[in-house]
């Protein structure tokens, strides 16, 4: 605020004091809001488990709908045809075994991987976490992570250590995600996830018009799965604790060990019931969903908050084809390669489907021009990329917080 030149010195001093007081109150309010918004381990466990269950129940409902309404539709034909174009789904022999073993489960396995892949790329963003240790909310500028982590590490080295640094981190991020630009970018990411899932459904289920065929199921996909995942991720990333996804490297057909039982959530592939004993599980089918761990402030694995979900088969079932038998034999004259193993591959393969927005029913459009990933950047995206990080703002938040820290430490 500009100070009038004709004001008395005393009035100017009072104005500056009011501005400082206001800044401290804003910082205090942000901190109180941050504490109110803190998500607990129990809430994370319940919410992430709910997300996984919702994905599975949604897929099962879609499977029933297609069996009842699409004459001659059967998952074996569709999935075997698609897997030859997308080896990331598994070897054709494995998919055939899975369909013969339990056709509903085969659809659940394939579509769960598809849905999670899009949620991971656009919301949980685990590729970025390999470069930057901490989770940052959706909507942060592209050049924020290294700068933010540098400030965070600097605070960790101070007297109060990691506890105080995480308190500052939580308070600052809680305020930043409320900005207009962060909200706009979050909407863009959830839209990418939704459209990507919808386009993949067409290929993996052999549906010509997703908007019409799955009209009653798409709103739940967007609200109960995509938006719910984004809300959960935002709350986790703004927590005082740091978390990471846990995805054990399991091999198809490997035998279970007693030590796996306490740390894995096992699900019987045929009956779709929980497995609690080593005697009830003969071997592993696949990792269906990752789990979540809270990062430890000291060395060690940290605290397991959500167990990874592992599908298993019992002794009455034939052993599935193992991973060691190699990559699927795709005929030489057929195109090979995953549909979308990277963000670039996603834009290429999915835009070839031509469906822009599965909810508007407009049908096929030219390839790249209508793909959200490859489209011309919007004004919000341009601003997101171009606006510089206000280091002074972050430092001001830190200073204002520290000014009040003695009064509100827990």
PyMOL commands that set and color helices and strands:
alter all, ss='L'
color gray80, all
select helices_A, chain A and resi 9-36+41-69+75-83+87-89+92-101+103-124+126-129+144-156+161-176+180-205+210-213+215-237+258-260+278-280+323-325+343-351+368-370+379-386+391-408
alter helices_A, ss='H'
color red, helices_A
select strands_A, chain A and resi 243-246+264-268+274-275+283-289+291-294+303-306+308-313
alter strands_A, ss='S'
color yellow, strands_A
deselect
rebuild
show_as cartoon
